Amino acid sequence: MCGRYASSKGADELIEYFEATLEAPSAVSPAASPETPPAASPAASAPNLAPSWNVAPTAQIYAILDPARLLTTARWGLVPSWAKSLDFAAKTINARVETVADKPSFRSAFKSRRAIIPADGYYEWYTASGPVSRKQPFYICARDRSPLAMAGLYEWWVPSDGGAPVLTATVLTRDATPQIAEIHDRMPLMLPRAAWSEWLGGKLSSVGELLSISETLQELDAYPVSSAVNSSRENRSSLIDPVPLELEQVLW
């Protein structure tokens, strides 16, 4: 899964790297009716999120939406239009690529509301075997330290009391590659640059296609980091600094 990640790049950097825009030519305001969901909502100005080295569920995150590559912000944890409250997001921060087309929470968004969730890297916890279960956090990022393009979905949720619509998003996951499986059995579905337009345009729909394309990514770096990242209240650049393994049982 992907439950924490780092996002330190500003909007201007993301716009340049992902060739994104702040205006979607055909974007409309979010509709109250789930039968007529909006494509996206145009951004009046560049979204401005503070750098975070410990992004946690329900936080505001950057998201790049649909073919226009609109850069905006969303709440992490997809909330479908029929959900009764935003509390639904606790169980939808991730969507498994193997079942996303069939799950009621995600299938509508998978057809027509796709996103890229940019990240510097993400955290995963290795669980050591033994009489006492202990977990060691690892930071996983591109070997060249370029941003990761995590496949995502988005959905508008409109409060029943007539409040402002909320843009929400999720990160797709897949079975881990052999390298990452040493740490955890799941990982984000990451997209190479050549697949960005196809993904956002809805042309990649089969599990086989998505897995095959994600296999073309460059090697990742994975190294142990401080257990300080366990607390979502911690947020500093040193969280991604490598540390000696804190577990007696060494992975490799």
Secondary structure in CASP SS format (residue, H / E / C, confidence):
PFRMAT SS
TARGET T0000
AUTHOR 0000-0000-0000
METHOD secondary structure of the structure
MODEL  1
M C 1.00
C C 1.00
G C 1.00
R C 1.00
Y E 1.00
A E 1.00
S E 1.00
S C 1.00
K C 1.00
G C 1.00
A H 1.00
D H 1.00
E H 1.00
L H 1.00
I H 1.00
E H 1.00
Y H 1.00
F H 1.00
E C 1.00
A C 1.00
T E 1.00
L C 1.00
E C 1.00
A C 1.00
P C 1.00
S C 1.00
A C 1.00
V C 1.00
S C 1.00
P C 1.00
A C 1.00
A C 1.00
S C 1.00
P C 1.00
E C 1.00
T C 1.00
P C 1.00
P C 1.00
A C 1.00
A C 1.00
S C 1.00
P C 1.00
A C 1.00
A C 1.00
S C 1.00
A C 1.00
P C 1.00
N C 1.00
L C 1.00
A C 1.00
P C 1.00
S E 1.00
W E 1.00
N E 1.00
V E 1.00
A C 1.00
P C 1.00
T C 1.00
A C 1.00
Q E 1.00
I E 1.00
Y E 1.00
A E 1.00
I E 1.00
L E 1.00
D C 1.00
P C 1.00
A C 1.00
R C 1.00
L E 1.00
L E 1.00
T E 1.00
T E 1.00
A E 1.00
R E 1.00
W E 1.00
G C 1.00
L C 1.00
V C 1.00
P C 1.00
S C 1.00
W C 1.00
A C 1.00
K C 1.00
S C 1.00
L H 1.00
D H 1.00
F H 1.00
A H 1.00
A H 1.00
K H 1.00
T C 1.00
I C 1.00
N E 1.00
A E 1.00
R E 1.00
V C 1.00
E C 1.00
T C 1.00
V C 1.00
A C 1.00
D C 1.00
K C 1.00
P C 1.00
S C 1.00
F C 1.00
R H 1.00
S H 1.00
A H 1.00
F H 1.00
K H 1.00
S H 1.00
R C 1.00
R E 1.00
A E 1.00
I E 1.00
I E 1.00
P E 1.00
A E 1.00
D C 1.00
G E 1.00
Y E 1.00
Y E 1.00
E E 1.00
W E 1.00
Y E 1.00
T E 1.00
A E 1.00
S C 1.00
G C 1.00
P C 1.00
V C 1.00
S C 1.00
R E 1.00
K E 1.00
Q E 1.00
P E 1.00
F E 1.00
Y E 1.00
I E 1.00
C E 1.00
A E 1.00
R C 1.00
D C 1.00
R C 1.00
S C 1.00
P C 1.00
L E 1.00
A E 1.00
M E 1.00
A E 1.00
G E 1.00
L E 1.00
Y E 1.00
E E 1.00
W E 1.00
W E 1.00
V C 1.00
P C 1.00
S C 1.00
D C 1.00
G C 1.00
G C 1.00
A C 1.00
P C 1.00
V E 1.00
L E 1.00
T E 1.00
A E 1.00
T E 1.00
V E 1.00
L E 1.00
T E 1.00
R E 1.00
D E 1.00
A C 1.00
T C 1.00
P H 1.00
Q H 1.00
I H 1.00
A H 1.00
E C 1.00
I C 1.00
H C 1.00
D C 1.00
R E 1.00
M E 1.00
P E 1.00
L C 1.00
M E 1.00
L C 1.00
P C 1.00
R H 1.00
A H 1.00
A H 1.00
W H 1.00
S H 1.00
E H 1.00
W H 1.00
L H 1.00
G C 1.00
G C 1.00
K C 1.00
L C 1.00
S C 1.00
S C 1.00
V H 1.00
G H 1.00
E H 1.00
L H 1.00
L H 1.00
S H 1.00
I H 1.00
S H 1.00
E C 1.00
T C 1.00
L C 1.00
Q C 1.00
E C 1.00
L E 1.00
D E 1.00
A E 1.00
Y E 1.00
P E 1.00
V E 1.00
S C 1.00
S H 1.00
A H 1.00
V H 1.00
N H 1.00
S C 1.00
S C 1.00
R C 1.00
E C 1.00
N C 1.00
R C 1.00
S H 1.00
S H 1.00
L H 1.00
I H 1.00
D C 1.00
P E 1.00
V C 1.00
P C 1.00
L C 1.00
E C 1.00
L C 1.00
E C 1.00
Q C 1.00
V C 1.00
L C 1.00
W C 1.00
END
